[in-house]
Amino acid sequence: MDHVSYVLVLLIGLLCVVAAVAGLAHRLAVSYPIVLVIFGLLCSLLPHIPRIPLPPSLVFLVILPPLLYVAAWQTNGRIGDRVHRKLERELDLGESRLA
């Protein structure tokens, strides 16, 4: 198999795996980027998976931002509002103690 065919088969296989993991996340009612990250971490522990060296800048600038963006949009707003109100109360208490 030549290099182009190998890359094409690899990409199609990865797309199928991503679709299956996203379907599993939908069934579990969990944000799919979280499940994809956990699945990737579990795959990294398998001994026969070849290691692909990635520079950290590629991960931080290309791979991570879309995952965080989608996860942020799928986060439950009520939970965020509750945490925000709790932080506001704690900050108000801290300011009154300093005065």
GUGUKE-636812 format. One record per residue (C-alpha): x, y, z; residue in three letters; chain; residue number from 0. Coordinates in steps of 0.2 Angstrom, whole numbers, plus 5000, padded with zeros to 4 digits. Example, Ala and Ser with C-alpha at 12.3 -4.5 7.8 and 13.67 -1.06 7.14 Angstrom:
BEGIN
<node><east>5062</east><north>4978</north><up>5039</up><type>ALA</type><mol>A</mol><seq>0</seq></node>
<node><east>5068</east><north>4995</north><up>5036</up><type>SER</type><mol>A</mol><seq>1</seq></node>
# end
This chain:
BEGIN
<node><east>5000</east><north>5000</north><up>5000</up><type>MET</type><mol>A</mol><seq>0</seq></node>
<node><east>5007</east><north>5017</north><up>4995</up><type>ASP</type><mol>A</mol><seq>1</seq></node>
<node><east>5009</east><north>5032</north><up>5007</up><type>HIS</type><mol>A</mol><seq>2</seq></node>
<node><east>4993</east><north>5041</north><up>5001</up><type>VAL</type><mol>A</mol><seq>3</seq></node>
<node><east>4982</east><north>5026</north><up>5002</up><type>SER</type><mol>A</mol><seq>4</seq></node>
<node><east>4989</east><north>5022</north><up>5020</up><type>TYR</type><mol>A</mol><seq>5</seq></node>
<node><east>4985</east><north>5040</north><up>5025</up><type>VAL</type><mol>A</mol><seq>6</seq></node>
<node><east>4968</east><north>5040</north><up>5018</up><type>LEU</type><mol>A</mol><seq>7</seq></node>
<node><east>4963</east><north>5023</north><up>5026</up><type>VAL</type><mol>A</mol><seq>8</seq></node>
<node><east>4970</east><north>5030</north><up>5043</up><type>LEU</type><mol>A</mol><seq>9</seq></node>
<node><east>4960</east><north>5046</north><up>5041</up><type>LEU</type><mol>A</mol><seq>10</seq></node>
<node><east>4944</east><north>5037</north><up>5037</up><type>ILE</type><mol>A</mol><seq>11</seq></node>
<node><east>4947</east><north>5025</north><up>5052</up><type>GLY</type><mol>A</mol><seq>12</seq></node>
<node><east>4949</east><north>5040</north><up>5063</up><type>LEU</type><mol>A</mol><seq>13</seq></node>
<node><east>4933</east><north>5048</north><up>5057</up><type>LEU</type><mol>A</mol><seq>14</seq></node>
<node><east>4924</east><north>5032</north><up>5061</up><type>CYS</type><mol>A</mol><seq>15</seq></node>
<node><east>4931</east><north>5030</north><up>5078</up><type>VAL</type><mol>A</mol><seq>16</seq></node>
<node><east>4927</east><north>5049</north><up>5082</up><type>VAL</type><mol>A</mol><seq>17</seq></node>
<node><east>4909</east><north>5046</north><up>5076</up><type>ALA</type><mol>A</mol><seq>18</seq></node>
<node><east>4907</east><north>5030</north><up>5086</up><type>ALA</type><mol>A</mol><seq>19</seq></node>
<node><east>4914</east><north>5039</north><up>5102</up><type>VAL</type><mol>A</mol><seq>20</seq></node>
<node><east>4903</east><north>5054</north><up>5099</up><type>ALA</type><mol>A</mol><seq>21</seq></node>
<node><east>4888</east><north>5043</north><up>5097</up><type>GLY</type><mol>A</mol><seq>22</seq></node>
<node><east>4893</east><north>5035</north><up>5114</up><type>LEU</type><mol>A</mol><seq>23</seq></node>
<node><east>4894</east><north>5052</north><up>5122</up><type>ALA</type><mol>A</mol><seq>24</seq></node>
<node><east>4877</east><north>5056</north><up>5115</up><type>HIS</type><mol>A</mol><seq>25</seq></node>
<node><east>4870</east><north>5041</north><up>5123</up><type>ARG</type><mol>A</mol><seq>26</seq></node>
<node><east>4878</east><north>5045</north><up>5140</up><type>LEU</type><mol>A</mol><seq>27</seq></node>
<node><east>4872</east><north>5063</north><up>5139</up><type>ALA</type><mol>A</mol><seq>28</seq></node>
<node><east>4890</east><north>5069</north><up>5141</up><type>VAL</type><mol>A</mol><seq>29</seq></node>
<node><east>4899</east><north>5082</north><up>5130</up><type>SER</type><mol>A</mol><seq>30</seq></node>
<node><east>4908</east><north>5073</north><up>5116</up><type>TYR</type><mol>A</mol><seq>31</seq></node>
<node><east>4925</east><north>5083</north><up>5118</up><type>PRO</type><mol>A</mol><seq>32</seq></node>
<node><east>4926</east><north>5076</north><up>5135</up><type>ILE</type><mol>A</mol><seq>33</seq></node>
<node><east>4923</east><north>5058</north><up>5130</up><type>VAL</type><mol>A</mol><seq>34</seq></node>
<node><east>4935</east><north>5060</north><up>5115</up><type>LEU</type><mol>A</mol><seq>35</seq></node>
<node><east>4949</east><north>5067</north><up>5127</up><type>VAL</type><mol>A</mol><seq>36</seq></node>
<node><east>4946</east><north>5052</north><up>5139</up><type>ILE</type><mol>A</mol><seq>37</seq></node>
<node><east>4946</east><north>5040</north><up>5124</up><type>PHE</type><mol>A</mol><seq>38</seq></node>
<node><east>4963</east><north>5047</north><up>5118</up><type>GLY</type><mol>A</mol><seq>39</seq></node>
<node><east>4971</east><north>5046</north><up>5135</up><type>LEU</type><mol>A</mol><seq>40</seq></node>
<node><east>4965</east><north>5028</north><up>5136</up><type>LEU</type><mol>A</mol><seq>41</seq></node>
<node><east>4972</east><north>5024</north><up>5119</up><type>CYS</type><mol>A</mol><seq>42</seq></node>
<node><east>4989</east><north>5032</north><up>5124</up><type>SER</type><mol>A</mol><seq>43</seq></node>
<node><east>4990</east><north>5018</north><up>5137</up><type>LEU</type><mol>A</mol><seq>44</seq></node>
<node><east>4989</east><north>5004</north><up>5125</up><type>LEU</type><mol>A</mol><seq>45</seq></node>
<node><east>5006</east><north>4996</north><up>5121</up><type>PRO</type><mol>A</mol><seq>46</seq></node>
<node><east>5004</east><north>4992</north><up>5103</up><type>HIS</type><mol>A</mol><seq>47</seq></node>
<node><east>4998</east><north>5009</north><up>5097</up><type>ILE</type><mol>A</mol><seq>48</seq></node>
<node><east>5012</east><north>5018</north><up>5088</up><type>PRO</type><mol>A</mol><seq>49</seq></node>
<node><east>5018</east><north>5034</north><up>5096</up><type>ARG</type><mol>A</mol><seq>50</seq></node>
<node><east>5015</east><north>5050</north><up>5085</up><type>ILE</type><mol>A</mol><seq>51</seq></node>
<node><east>5027</east><north>5064</north><up>5091</up><type>PRO</type><mol>A</mol><seq>52</seq></node>
<node><east>5017</east><north>5080</north><up>5091</up><type>LEU</type><mol>A</mol><seq>53</seq></node>
<node><east>5025</east><north>5097</north><up>5096</up><type>PRO</type><mol>A</mol><seq>54</seq></node>
<node><east>5016</east><north>5105</north><up>5111</up><type>PRO</type><mol>A</mol><seq>55</seq></node>
<node><east>5013</east><north>5121</north><up>5101</up><type>SER</type><mol>A</mol><seq>56</seq></node>
<node><east>5003</east><north>5111</north><up>5088</up><type>LEU</type><mol>A</mol><seq>57</seq></node>
<node><east>4992</east><north>5103</north><up>5102</up><type>VAL</type><mol>A</mol><seq>58</seq></node>
<node><east>4989</east><north>5120</north><up>5111</up><type>PHE</type><mol>A</mol><seq>59</seq></node>
<node><east>4986</east><north>5130</north><up>5096</up><type>LEU</type><mol>A</mol><seq>60</seq></node>
<node><east>4977</east><north>5118</north><up>5084</up><type>VAL</type><mol>A</mol><seq>61</seq></node>
<node><east>4969</east><north>5104</north><up>5093</up><type>ILE</type><mol>A</mol><seq>62</seq></node>
<node><east>4964</east><north>5110</north><up>5110</up><type>LEU</type><mol>A</mol><seq>63</seq></node>
<node><east>4955</east><north>5126</north><up>5106</up><type>PRO</type><mol>A</mol><seq>64</seq></node>
<node><east>4941</east><north>5118</north><up>5096</up><type>PRO</type><mol>A</mol><seq>65</seq></node>
<node><east>4938</east><north>5105</north><up>5109</up><type>LEU</type><mol>A</mol><seq>66</seq></node>
<node><east>4937</east><north>5118</north><up>5123</up><type>LEU</type><mol>A</mol><seq>67</seq></node>
<node><east>4926</east><north>5129</north><up>5112</up><type>TYR</type><mol>A</mol><seq>68</seq></node>
<node><east>4913</east><north>5116</north><up>5109</up><type>VAL</type><mol>A</mol><seq>69</seq></node>
<node><east>4914</east><north>5110</north><up>5127</up><type>ALA</type><mol>A</mol><seq>70</seq></node>
<node><east>4911</east><north>5128</north><up>5133</up><type>ALA</type><mol>A</mol><seq>71</seq></node>
<node><east>4896</east><north>5130</north><up>5122</up><type>TRP</type><mol>A</mol><seq>72</seq></node>
<node><east>4889</east><north>5113</north><up>5128</up><type>GLN</type><mol>A</mol><seq>73</seq></node>
<node><east>4891</east><north>5116</north><up>5147</up><type>THR</type><mol>A</mol><seq>74</seq></node>
<node><east>4875</east><north>5118</north><up>5157</up><type>ASN</type><mol>A</mol><seq>75</seq></node>
<node><east>4872</east><north>5137</north><up>5160</up><type>GLY</type><mol>A</mol><seq>76</seq></node>
<node><east>4863</east><north>5134</north><up>5176</up><type>ARG</type><mol>A</mol><seq>77</seq></node>
<node><east>4878</east><north>5126</north><up>5184</up><type>ILE</type><mol>A</mol><seq>78</seq></node>
<node><east>4889</east><north>5141</north><up>5178</up><type>GLY</type><mol>A</mol><seq>79</seq></node>
<node><east>4877</east><north>5153</north><up>5185</up><type>ASP</type><mol>A</mol><seq>80</seq></node>
<node><east>4877</east><north>5144</north><up>5202</up><type>ARG</type><mol>A</mol><seq>81</seq></node>
<node><east>4896</east><north>5144</north><up>5203</up><type>VAL</type><mol>A</mol><seq>82</seq></node>
<node><east>4896</east><north>5163</north><up>5197</up><type>HIS</type><mol>A</mol><seq>83</seq></node>
<node><east>4884</east><north>5168</north><up>5211</up><type>ARG</type><mol>A</mol><seq>84</seq></node>
<node><east>4894</east><north>5158</north><up>5224</up><type>LYS</type><mol>A</mol><seq>85</seq></node>
<node><east>4910</east><north>5167</north><up>5219</up><type>LEU</type><mol>A</mol><seq>86</seq></node>
<node><east>4902</east><north>5184</north><up>5220</up><type>GLU</type><mol>A</mol><seq>87</seq></node>
<node><east>4896</east><north>5180</north><up>5237</up><type>ARG</type><mol>A</mol><seq>88</seq></node>
<node><east>4913</east><north>5175</north><up>5243</up><type>GLU</type><mol>A</mol><seq>89</seq></node>
<node><east>4921</east><north>5190</north><up>5235</up><type>LEU</type><mol>A</mol><seq>90</seq></node>
<node><east>4908</east><north>5201</north><up>5243</up><type>ASP</type><mol>A</mol><seq>91</seq></node>
<node><east>4912</east><north>5193</north><up>5260</up><type>LEU</type><mol>A</mol><seq>92</seq></node>
<node><east>4931</east><north>5195</north><up>5257</up><type>GLY</type><mol>A</mol><seq>93</seq></node>
<node><east>4929</east><north>5214</north><up>5253</up><type>GLU</type><mol>A</mol><seq>94</seq></node>
<node><east>4918</east><north>5217</north><up>5269</up><type>SER</type><mol>A</mol><seq>95</seq></node>
<node><east>4931</east><north>5208</north><up>5280</up><type>ARG</type><mol>A</mol><seq>96</seq></node>
<node><east>4945</east><north>5219</north><up>5273</up><type>LEU</type><mol>A</mol><seq>97</seq></node>
<node><east>4935</east><north>5235</north><up>5276</up><type>ALA</type><mol>A</mol><seq>98</seq></node>
# end
